[in-house]
Amino acid sequence: MKPGFHYVNGQLCVDGVPLSELAEKHGSPLYVYSGALLQANYRRVAKAFAKTDCLVAYSVKSNSNLSVLHLLEQEGSGFDIVSGGELERVKKVGIKGERIIFAGVGKRADEMQAAIKHGVLEFNLESEAEAERLNQVAATMKRKAPVAIRVNPNIDAKTHVKITTGKKENKFGISMNRAMALAERIRTELTSLELIGLHCHIGSQILDSSIHPQVVSVVTDFAREVMARTGAKLKTLNFGGGFGIAYKAEQKPLDLKPFADALLPELKKLGVKLILEPGRSISAPAGVLLTKVEYFKQGEAKSFVILDASMSELMRPTLYDAYHEIVPVLKARKGKTAVLDFVGPVCESGDYLALDRESFVPAQGDLLAIKDAGAYGFVMASHYNTRPNPAEILVVDGKAQVARKRETVADLMKHEL
């Protein structure tokens, strides 16, 4: 059976398990993940770069559920973390330091100390100030911290403005000129740091297959220059992730072959290890958010489908104007369609899952699935309007397991005085 979400006898199933049964047992809203599709998506990336010495470091921020991390750990995945909290998550799953990359623009001193103690493979340096702080922390511990400078190549990823990260106006990375100066400082002044690599991540949800090969050319040329001018022996080149998926029917997932073809000869010449940090391309298609129709409301100007899920459970549509396909769990009979707004119960005009969507017309009580919600879904959930977070279900080998229990209102208040 093909992994993931498919209709079987008119019912939408996950790896053969009917989603209606999961909603009946665990309630809604409900996040459901396909373990088989998580594995298949990871293997697709690993296979594309199998001819290189490559560490595929899954981006924990995209979906940090411990059961998901454990499943990917069994695949041999590395892990890209951006906080001390995420470090504790991967440690709990039993991940050793040599499989961990510590990224993020605002690392605290205590987070640095914990990561050095755990022996992370490398820190991605985002600024000179961060380098100075990490040098001080490492010196106090009488250790050397392995680092990769995150360079900002000023390349337009041709993606949404809020998820582009490689242009000079973005907060991420260091310009090439300043990166070279920092590399020199590491050699002469910041001696508790060891420069072992370069890092570059220019954005998320990239669908243009010509973008990553451009980055390869810029970064590998710069790597040669760094080694020539500083004498550093680089061991890693980290090209981040950003591999786009098909949120819409007319889209296709990013073709990784042009990127791999551009990388392979350069990596052989440089003799370095490749690191990638995919998140969305692994976890997004492997998850859905199940939601029930509470009401159908005919307004003066619009028609509204009012759901029990909201921006509190899936922030992406209101935050990024992101598109998620919404489908019936019980396959809809052919009938009339209409232009609808799918909205939640949260008291904000921005609380919507889809606007002006040409859609089948669901009825009150219908169960719907919001697709491609496995990344940047639950991890961005909030408790606004005192709404407890939904449960998360992971299906592995045809069996559903609770990956996270549904919260209660009592859970939300237990730390309040």
C-alpha positions as CSV (number, residue, x, y, z in Angstrom):
1,M,0.0,0.0,0.0
2,K,1.3,3.4,-0.9
3,P,2.1,5.3,2.3
4,G,0.1,8.3,3.5
5,F,-3.5,9.5,3.1
6,H,-5.8,7.8,0.5
7,Y,-9.4,7.1,0.0
8,V,-10.4,3.4,0.5
9,N,-14.0,2.6,-0.3
10,G,-15.0,6.3,0.0
11,Q,-13.2,6.8,3.4
12,L,-10.0,8.8,3.8
13,C,-7.5,6.6,5.5
14,V,-3.9,6.9,6.9
15,D,-1.8,3.9,6.0
16,G,-5.0,1.9,5.9
17,V,-6.6,3.2,9.1
18,P,-9.8,5.2,8.6
19,L,-9.5,8.7,9.9
20,S,-13.1,8.7,11.0
21,E,-12.3,6.0,13.5
22,L,-9.4,8.0,14.9
23,A,-11.6,11.1,15.3
24,E,-14.4,9.1,16.9
25,K,-11.9,7.6,19.5
26,H,-9.7,10.7,20.1
27,G,-12.0,13.6,19.3
28,S,-11.3,16.7,17.1
29,P,-9.5,18.8,16.3
30,L,-6.9,16.1,15.9
31,Y,-3.4,15.9,14.4
32,V,-2.7,12.6,12.6
33,Y,0.7,11.5,11.2
34,S,1.7,8.7,8.8
35,G,4.8,7.0,10.1
36,A,5.3,5.3,6.7
37,L,5.2,8.6,4.8
38,L,7.6,10.2,7.3
39,Q,10.0,7.4,6.6
40,A,9.5,7.5,2.8
41,N,10.0,11.3,2.7
42,Y,13.3,11.0,4.7
43,R,14.5,8.2,2.5
44,R,13.7,10.3,-0.6
45,V,16.1,13.0,0.5
46,A,18.8,10.6,1.7
47,K,18.6,8.7,-1.6
48,A,19.0,11.9,-3.7
49,F,22.3,12.6,-2.0
50,A,23.4,9.0,-1.4
51,K,26.6,9.4,-3.6
52,T,27.9,12.0,-1.1
53,D,29.0,11.8,2.5
54,C,25.8,13.3,3.7
55,L,24.1,13.9,7.1
56,V,20.4,14.6,6.6
57,A,19.7,16.6,9.8
58,Y,15.9,16.8,10.2
59,S,14.7,20.2,11.2
60,V,13.2,19.6,14.6
61,K,11.3,22.9,14.5
62,S,9.0,21.6,11.8
63,N,7.5,18.9,14.0
64,S,9.2,18.2,17.3
65,N,6.9,15.4,18.7
66,L,9.1,12.8,20.5
67,S,7.4,9.9,18.6
68,V,8.2,11.6,15.3
69,L,11.8,12.2,16.3
70,H,12.2,8.6,17.5
71,L,10.9,7.3,14.2
72,L,13.4,9.4,12.3
73,E,16.2,8.4,14.7
74,Q,15.6,4.8,13.7
75,E,16.1,5.9,10.0
76,G,19.6,7.2,10.9
77,S,18.6,10.9,10.7
78,G,20.6,13.7,12.1
79,F,18.8,16.6,13.8
80,D,18.9,20.4,13.3
81,I,17.9,22.2,16.5
82,V,17.3,25.9,17.2
83,S,16.9,26.1,21.0
84,G,17.8,24.5,24.3
85,G,14.4,23.0,24.5
86,E,14.9,21.2,21.2
87,L,18.2,20.0,22.5
88,E,16.4,18.4,25.4
89,R,14.0,16.8,23.1
90,V,16.6,15.1,20.9
91,K,18.6,14.1,24.0
92,K,15.4,12.4,25.4
93,V,15.2,10.4,22.2
94,G,18.8,9.3,22.7
95,I,20.5,11.3,19.9
96,K,24.3,11.7,20.3
97,G,26.0,15.0,19.8
98,E,27.6,14.0,16.5
99,R,24.2,13.9,14.9
100,I,23.1,17.3,16.1
101,I,23.5,20.8,14.4
102,F,22.7,23.8,16.6
103,A,21.3,26.7,14.5
104,G,19.3,29.8,15.4
105,V,20.0,33.5,15.7
106,G,19.6,34.0,19.5
107,K,21.4,31.2,21.3
108,R,21.7,31.9,25.1
109,A,24.9,31.2,27.0
110,D,23.2,28.4,29.0
111,E,22.0,26.8,25.8
112,M,25.6,27.0,24.3
113,Q,27.0,25.4,27.5
114,A,24.5,22.5,27.3
115,A,25.2,21.9,23.6
116,I,29.0,21.9,24.1
117,K,28.6,19.5,27.0
118,H,26.5,17.2,24.8
119,G,29.2,17.4,22.1
120,V,27.1,18.7,19.2
121,L,28.7,18.3,15.7
122,E,28.7,22.1,15.0
123,F,27.1,25.4,15.9
124,N,25.9,27.5,13.0
125,L,27.2,31.0,13.8
126,E,24.8,33.8,12.9
127,S,26.7,36.9,14.0
128,E,30.0,38.2,15.3
129,A,28.4,38.8,18.7
130,E,27.3,35.2,18.9
131,A,30.8,34.1,18.0
132,E,32.2,36.2,20.8
133,R,29.7,34.8,23.3
134,L,30.3,31.2,22.3
135,N,34.1,31.7,22.5
136,Q,33.7,33.0,26.0
137,V,31.5,30.1,27.1
138,A,33.8,27.5,25.5
139,A,36.9,29.1,27.1
140,T,35.2,29.0,30.5
141,M,34.5,25.3,30.0
142,K,38.1,24.8,28.7
143,R,36.7,23.3,25.5
144,K,36.8,24.1,21.8
145,A,33.4,24.7,20.1
146,P,33.1,23.5,16.5
147,V,31.5,26.1,14.3
148,A,30.2,26.8,10.8
149,I,29.7,30.4,9.8
150,R,26.3,31.0,8.3
151,V,26.8,33.0,5.2
152,N,24.1,35.2,3.6
153,P,24.7,35.0,-0.2
154,N,21.9,37.6,-1.0
155,I,20.1,35.1,-3.3
156,D,16.3,35.4,-3.7
157,A,14.7,32.1,-3.0
158,K,11.5,33.1,-4.8
159,T,9.3,32.1,-1.9
160,H,7.0,33.9,0.5
161,V,8.5,37.1,2.0
162,K,8.1,35.7,5.6
163,I,10.1,32.5,4.9
164,T,13.0,33.9,2.8
165,T,16.2,33.9,4.8
166,G,19.1,34.4,2.3
167,K,18.7,38.1,1.3
168,K,20.7,40.9,2.8
169,E,17.7,42.4,4.5
170,N,17.0,39.2,6.5
171,K,18.1,38.7,10.1
172,F,19.8,35.5,9.2
173,G,23.5,34.9,8.4
174,I,26.5,37.1,7.8
175,S,27.5,38.8,4.5
176,M,30.4,37.3,2.6
177,N,32.8,40.1,3.5
178,R,32.0,40.0,7.2
179,A,32.1,36.2,7.2
180,M,35.7,36.3,5.9
181,A,36.7,38.8,8.6
182,L,35.0,36.5,11.2
183,A,36.9,33.5,9.9
184,E,40.2,35.4,10.3
185,R,39.2,36.4,13.9
186,I,38.5,32.7,14.7
187,R,42.0,31.9,13.6
188,T,43.7,34.7,15.5
189,E,41.5,35.9,18.3
190,L,38.5,33.6,19.1
191,T,40.7,30.7,19.8
192,S,38.2,28.6,21.7
193,L,36.3,28.2,18.5
194,E,37.2,25.7,15.7
195,L,36.0,26.7,12.3
196,I,35.0,23.4,10.6
197,G,32.5,24.5,8.0
198,L,30.2,27.0,6.3
199,H,26.4,27.1,6.4
200,C,23.8,28.6,4.1
201,H,20.0,28.4,4.2
202,I,18.2,30.9,1.9
203,G,14.6,30.1,2.6
204,S,11.7,27.7,2.9
205,Q,9.2,26.1,0.5
206,I,11.5,26.6,-2.6
207,L,10.0,25.1,-5.7
208,D,12.4,26.5,-8.3
209,S,15.0,23.8,-9.0
210,S,17.5,26.4,-10.3
211,I,17.9,28.1,-6.9
212,H,20.0,25.6,-5.0
213,P,22.6,25.1,-7.8
214,Q,23.2,28.9,-7.6
215,V,23.9,28.6,-3.9
216,V,26.3,25.7,-4.5
217,S,28.4,27.8,-6.8
218,V,28.6,30.8,-4.4
219,V,29.3,28.8,-1.3
220,T,31.9,26.4,-2.7
221,D,33.8,29.3,-4.2
222,F,33.7,31.0,-0.9
223,A,34.8,27.9,0.9
224,R,38.0,27.7,-1.2
225,E,38.7,31.4,-0.5
226,V,38.3,30.9,3.3
227,M,40.6,27.9,3.3
228,A,43.2,29.8,1.2
229,R,43.2,33.0,3.2
230,T,42.9,31.5,6.7
231,G,44.5,28.1,6.5
232,A,41.3,26.6,8.0
233,K,40.6,23.0,7.0
234,L,36.9,22.9,6.4
235,K,35.2,19.6,7.1
236,T,31.5,20.4,6.4
237,L,29.3,22.4,4.0
238,N,25.8,22.8,5.3
239,F,23.2,23.9,2.6
240,G,20.2,23.9,4.9
241,G,16.9,22.8,3.5
242,G,13.9,24.7,2.1
243,F,12.8,21.8,-0.2
244,G,9.3,22.8,-1.3
245,I,6.3,20.5,-1.4
246,A,3.1,20.4,-3.4
247,Y,0.5,22.2,-1.3
248,K,-1.6,22.8,-4.4
249,A,-2.6,20.3,-7.1
250,E,-0.8,22.2,-9.8
251,Q,2.5,22.2,-7.9
252,K,5.2,19.6,-7.8
253,P,7.7,18.9,-5.0
254,L,11.2,20.4,-5.6
255,D,13.2,18.2,-7.9
256,L,16.4,17.5,-5.9
257,K,18.4,16.1,-8.8
258,P,19.7,19.5,-10.2
259,F,20.9,20.3,-6.6
260,A,22.6,16.9,-6.2
261,D,24.2,17.1,-9.6
262,A,25.7,20.5,-8.9
263,L,26.9,19.4,-5.4
264,L,28.6,16.1,-6.2
265,P,31.6,17.2,-8.1
266,E,32.2,20.2,-5.8
267,L,32.1,18.1,-2.7
268,K,34.6,15.6,-4.1
269,K,37.0,18.4,-5.0
270,L,36.7,19.9,-1.5
271,G,36.7,16.6,0.4
272,V,34.0,17.8,2.8
273,K,30.9,16.3,4.4
274,L,27.5,17.5,3.2
275,I,24.9,18.5,5.8
276,L,21.3,19.2,4.9
277,E,18.5,20.4,7.1
278,P,15.1,19.4,5.6
279,G,12.0,19.7,7.7
280,R,8.8,20.5,5.8
281,S,9.6,18.1,2.9
282,I,9.7,15.2,5.4
283,S,7.0,16.1,7.9
284,A,4.4,18.3,6.1
285,P,2.9,15.8,3.7
286,A,2.9,13.2,6.5
287,G,0.3,15.0,8.6
288,V,-3.3,16.2,8.5
289,L,-5.4,18.2,10.9
290,L,-8.9,16.6,11.4
291,T,-11.7,19.1,12.1
292,K,-15.4,18.9,12.4
293,V,-18.0,21.3,10.9
294,E,-19.8,23.1,13.8
295,Y,-22.0,25.4,11.7
296,F,-22.7,26.6,8.2
297,K,-23.3,30.3,8.2
298,Q,-24.7,32.3,5.3
299,G,-23.6,35.9,5.7
300,E,-24.7,38.9,3.7
301,A,-21.5,38.9,1.6
302,K,-19.9,35.5,2.2
303,S,-20.7,31.9,3.2
304,F,-18.8,30.6,6.2
305,V,-18.0,27.0,7.2
306,I,-17.3,27.3,11.0
307,L,-14.9,24.6,12.2
308,D,-13.8,23.3,15.6
309,A,-10.2,23.9,14.4
310,S,-8.8,27.4,14.3
311,M,-5.7,29.5,13.9
312,S,-4.8,28.2,17.4
313,E,-4.2,24.8,15.9
314,L,-2.9,25.8,12.5
315,M,-1.4,29.3,12.3
316,R,0.0,29.1,8.8
317,P,-3.0,30.3,6.7
318,T,-3.3,33.5,8.8
319,L,0.4,34.0,9.3
320,Y,1.6,33.3,5.8
321,D,-1.5,33.3,3.7
322,A,-0.6,29.6,3.3
323,Y,-2.7,27.3,1.2
324,H,-3.8,23.9,2.6
325,E,-6.2,21.7,0.7
326,I,-9.3,20.8,2.7
327,V,-11.0,17.5,1.9
328,P,-13.9,15.5,3.3
329,V,-13.0,12.4,5.3
330,L,-16.0,10.6,3.8
331,K,-15.7,11.2,0.1
332,A,-18.2,13.8,-0.9
333,R,-20.9,12.9,-3.4
334,K,-20.9,15.0,-6.6
335,G,-23.0,18.0,-5.9
336,K,-22.9,21.8,-5.9
337,T,-19.8,23.8,-5.1
338,A,-19.5,27.3,-3.7
339,V,-17.0,29.9,-2.8
340,L,-16.5,29.5,1.0
341,D,-14.5,30.8,3.9
342,F,-13.4,28.0,6.3
343,V,-13.0,29.7,9.7
344,G,-12.5,28.8,13.3
345,P,-14.2,29.8,16.5
346,V,-11.4,32.1,17.8
347,C,-12.5,35.7,18.3
348,E,-10.3,37.2,15.5
349,S,-11.2,38.2,12.0
350,G,-7.9,36.6,11.0
351,D,-9.0,33.2,12.3
352,Y,-9.3,31.2,9.1
353,L,-8.1,28.1,7.5
354,A,-9.1,29.1,3.9
355,L,-10.5,32.2,2.3
356,D,-12.6,32.4,-0.9
357,R,-12.1,28.7,-1.5
358,E,-14.0,27.1,-4.4
359,S,-15.1,24.0,-2.6
360,F,-17.6,21.2,-2.1
361,V,-20.3,22.3,0.4
362,P,-20.0,20.4,3.7
363,A,-22.8,19.9,6.1
364,Q,-22.9,20.4,9.9
365,G,-21.1,17.6,11.6
366,D,-19.0,16.6,8.7
367,L,-15.4,15.6,9.4
368,L,-12.8,17.3,7.2
369,A,-9.1,16.8,6.8
370,I,-6.7,19.8,6.3
371,K,-3.8,18.3,4.3
372,D,0.0,18.9,4.5
373,A,-0.3,20.0,8.1
374,G,2.6,17.8,9.5
375,A,5.1,20.7,9.5
376,Y,4.6,24.0,11.3
377,G,1.3,22.9,12.5
378,F,1.1,21.7,16.1
379,V,4.5,23.2,16.9
380,M,3.1,26.7,16.3
381,A,-0.2,26.1,18.2
382,S,-1.3,28.5,20.9
383,H,-3.7,28.6,23.8
384,Y,-5.4,31.7,22.7
385,N,-9.0,31.9,24.0
386,T,-8.0,29.2,26.5
387,R,-8.1,26.5,23.9
388,P,-6.3,23.3,24.9
389,N,-4.0,21.8,22.3
390,P,-5.3,18.8,20.3
391,A,-4.0,15.3,20.6
392,E,-1.4,14.0,18.1
393,I,-1.7,10.4,16.7
394,L,1.1,8.6,14.9
395,V,0.2,5.6,12.8
396,V,3.1,3.0,12.5
397,D,2.8,-0.3,10.7
398,G,-1.0,0.1,10.5
399,K,-1.4,0.8,14.2
400,A,-2.4,4.1,15.7
401,Q,-0.6,5.3,18.8
402,V,-1.1,8.4,20.9
403,A,2.0,10.6,20.4
404,R,0.6,13.4,22.6
405,K,-2.4,13.4,24.8
406,R,-5.1,16.0,24.3
407,E,-4.7,18.8,26.8
408,T,-7.5,19.9,29.2
409,V,-8.3,23.3,30.5
410,A,-7.0,22.2,33.8
411,D,-3.6,21.5,32.2
412,L,-3.6,25.1,31.0
413,M,-4.2,26.6,34.5
414,K,-1.9,24.3,36.5
415,H,1.0,26.7,36.5
416,E,-1.0,29.8,37.4
417,L,-1.4,31.2,40.9
